[in-house]
Amino acid sequence: MSKRNLRAQAAWVIEQVIDNGQSLATCLPQAQSKLSKPQDKGILAEICYGVMRHLPVLDSQVLACLEKPLKGKKRIIHCLLLAGLYQLKHMRIKQHAVVTETVEATRQLKADGMSGLVNGILRRFCRELDSLQQQSFEDDSRKYLHPRWFIQRLRDAYPDNWQQILDANNQHPPLWLRNNPQHQSRDQYLTLLAEQGIAASAGNNANSLRLHQPMDVTQLPGFDNGAISVQDHSAQWSAYLLEPQAGERVLDACAAPGGKTCHLLETQPELTEVVALDIDDRRLARVQQNLDRIGLNATLIAGDGANPDSWWDGKPFDRILLDAPCSATGVIRRNPDSKWLRRNDDIAALAELQQQILHACWKMLKPGGTLVYATCSVLPEENVSQIKTFLQQQADAMLLTIAQDTPDNPGWQLLPQADGGDGFYYAKLQKQTVS
């Protein structure tokens, strides 16, 4: 794609997601690389993420202004209108600037003949903005800004608080950091932030802290040398729950991008070895980057967690952290495009894969060893149901108590909170010796 203004870039990204099934994580960086100003890159990200959060409402309002839907090569103009409407409704950009720049984008998208249509619709939006802001919807997808299948699954699983989960998903996520205790205590780092005028507060585990305002984390004191890292509060529980001990060999299965690998080594620097496994060797490059920044060492292996015979050396692990592939329904607020990329039928396939990896990892665990099963999902099919099935099938597996574990409700389900952590699930299992 040739160099374009940021509204044209936004239209391209939105089209890649909603029509071609690409993720924001894949196509947004490509579009940002076409822009030279950091401010423009930030505006582009806000537009693209915002459109994904509000897609059903924006889509219906754009369609209401069209005599007939835009199809084929004209679809990108539909996406451009989504970007324009989001800016008018949700961003502090002057209306005339939004209209002018969005109309200009039609020329850079080689759709000059559509500039009049775009101009007319955006100006209509400007006139009717108050009524658009007050518009209410009976349709669940537009009312709650999620696909209907997911809303129904939440209703079934959480009859008392499903609406709160949806509301949390629609918020901008807080920026959580993980303090490295090998550099300083969390209180010392909070003091350092306060001295630089950066407001932050402590979380409820040993090293988590939340910035009150988002910022470029590379500008944080100590970021370059690993004194601090970005990691959601809920995700930080994995290392504490696994409780690695000095001299042990630990497997971090499905390790990329490496936050948990690094946290394990920060928590217990006297581990004999940490093996970071991921099926995608390209993603392992990100793990190595994180290790290098902090100054840590791990053994990186590209391999399939469901098929250890293809890579495992046969030496059992003392502890295994299995952050299993999942629907990522607990981190929708960080990845709002996933609402529209994920399908209802995906859940059963993911659950089957999770069970395969869980059984495969169990074979690599020493008798007496500990395995922590984790997902960033809020769906019982991937969490509680998985562990209940596993405990029924695996005679040497014993559930260790985390919070309110019971045989009927094993594990610890964390739900997304507006100023708290993401949705996450943990279950802690110990391998028994069966006589």
FENFENVEN-V566004 format. One record per residue. N is the residue number from 1. BURIAL is I if it has 16 or more other ideal C-beta (glycine too) atoms within 10 Angstrom, else O. Layout:
BEGIN
N|BURIAL ; N|BURIAL
END
This chain:
BEGIN
1|O ; 2|O ; 3|O ; 4|I ; 5|I ; 6|I ; 7|I ; 8|I ; 9|I ; 10|I ; 11|I ; 12|I ; 13|I ; 14|I ; 15|I ; 16|I ; 17|I ; 18|I ; 19|O ; 20|O ; 21|O ; 22|I ; 23|O ; 24|I ; 25|O ; 26|O ; 27|I ; 28|I ; 29|O ; 30|O ; 31|I ; 32|I ; 33|O ; 34|I ; 35|I ; 36|O ; 37|O ; 38|O ; 39|O ; 40|O ; 41|I ; 42|O ; 43|I ; 44|I ; 45|I ; 46|I ; 47|I ; 48|I ; 49|I ; 50|I ; 51|I ; 52|I ; 53|I ; 54|I ; 55|I ; 56|I ; 57|I ; 58|I ; 59|I ; 60|O ; 61|I ; 62|I ; 63|O ; 64|O ; 65|O ; 66|O ; 67|O ; 68|O ; 69|O ; 70|I ; 71|O ; 72|O ; 73|O ; 74|O ; 75|I ; 76|I ; 77|I ; 78|I ; 79|I ; 80|I ; 81|I ; 82|I ; 83|I ; 84|I ; 85|I ; 86|I ; 87|I ; 88|I ; 89|I ; 90|I ; 91|O ; 92|O ; 93|O ; 94|O ; 95|O ; 96|O ; 97|O ; 98|I ; 99|I ; 100|O ; 101|I ; 102|I ; 103|I ; 104|I ; 105|I ; 106|I ; 107|O ; 108|I ; 109|I ; 110|O ; 111|I ; 112|O ; 113|O ; 114|I ; 115|I ; 116|O ; 117|I ; 118|I ; 119|O ; 120|O ; 121|I ; 122|I ; 123|O ; 124|O ; 125|I ; 126|O ; 127|O ; 128|O ; 129|O ; 130|O ; 131|O ; 132|I ; 133|O ; 134|O ; 135|O ; 136|O ; 137|O ; 138|O ; 139|O ; 140|I ; 141|I ; 142|I ; 143|O ; 144|I ; 145|I ; 146|I ; 147|I ; 148|O ; 149|O ; 150|I ; 151|I ; 152|O ; 153|I ; 154|I ; 155|O ; 156|O ; 157|I ; 158|I ; 159|O ; 160|O ; 161|O ; 162|I ; 163|O ; 164|O ; 165|I ; 166|I ; 167|O ; 168|I ; 169|I ; 170|I ; 171|O ; 172|O ; 173|I ; 174|I ; 175|I ; 176|I ; 177|I ; 178|I ; 179|I ; 180|I ; 181|O ; 182|O ; 183|I ; 184|I ; 185|O ; 186|I ; 187|O ; 188|O ; 189|I ; 190|I ; 191|O ; 192|I ; 193|I ; 194|O ; 195|O ; 196|O ; 197|O ; 198|I ; 199|O ; 200|I ; 201|O ; 202|O ; 203|I ; 204|O ; 205|O ; 206|O ; 207|I ; 208|I ; 209|I ; 210|I ; 211|I ; 212|O ; 213|O ; 214|O ; 215|O ; 216|O ; 217|O ; 218|O ; 219|O ; 220|I ; 221|O ; 222|O ; 223|I ; 224|O ; 225|O ; 226|I ; 227|I ; 228|I ; 229|I ; 230|O ; 231|I ; 232|I ; 233|I ; 234|I ; 235|I ; 236|I ; 237|I ; 238|I ; 239|I ; 240|O ; 241|I ; 242|I ; 243|O ; 244|I ; 245|O ; 246|O ; 247|O ; 248|I ; 249|I ; 250|I ; 251|I ; 252|I ; 253|I ; 254|I ; 255|I ; 256|I ; 257|O ; 258|I ; 259|I ; 260|I ; 261|I ; 262|I ; 263|I ; 264|I ; 265|I ; 266|I ; 267|I ; 268|I ; 269|O ; 270|O ; 271|I ; 272|O ; 273|O ; 274|I ; 275|I ; 276|I ; 277|I ; 278|I ; 279|I ; 280|O ; 281|O ; 282|O ; 283|O ; 284|I ; 285|O ; 286|I ; 287|I ; 288|O ; 289|O ; 290|I ; 291|I ; 292|O ; 293|O ; 294|I ; 295|O ; 296|I ; 297|O ; 298|I ; 299|O ; 300|I ; 301|I ; 302|O ; 303|I ; 304|O ; 305|I ; 306|I ; 307|O ; 308|I ; 309|O ; 310|O ; 311|O ; 312|I ; 313|O ; 314|O ; 315|O ; 316|O ; 317|I ; 318|I ; 319|I ; 320|I ; 321|I ; 322|I ; 323|I ; 324|I ; 325|I ; 326|I ; 327|I ; 328|I ; 329|I ; 330|I ; 331|I ; 332|I ; 333|I ; 334|I ; 335|I ; 336|I ; 337|I ; 338|I ; 339|I ; 340|O ; 341|I ; 342|I ; 343|O ; 344|O ; 345|O ; 346|O ; 347|I ; 348|O ; 349|O ; 350|I ; 351|I ; 352|O ; 353|I ; 354|I ; 355|I ; 356|O ; 357|I ; 358|I ; 359|O ; 360|I ; 361|I ; 362|I ; 363|O ; 364|I ; 365|I ; 366|O ; 367|O ; 368|O ; 369|I ; 370|I ; 371|I ; 372|I ; 373|I ; 374|I ; 375|I ; 376|I ; 377|I ; 378|I ; 379|I ; 380|I ; 381|I ; 382|I ; 383|I ; 384|I ; 385|O ; 386|I ; 387|I ; 388|I ; 389|O ; 390|I ; 391|I ; 392|O ; 393|O ; 394|I ; 395|O ; 396|O ; 397|I ; 398|O ; 399|I ; 400|O ; 401|O ; 402|O ; 403|O ; 404|O ; 405|I ; 406|O ; 407|O ; 408|O ; 409|O ; 410|I ; 411|I ; 412|I ; 413|I ; 414|I ; 415|I ; 416|I ; 417|I ; 418|O ; 419|O ; 420|I ; 421|I ; 422|I ; 423|I ; 424|I ; 425|I ; 426|I ; 427|I ; 428|I ; 429|I ; 430|O ; 431|I ; 432|O ; 433|O ; 434|O ; 435|O
END
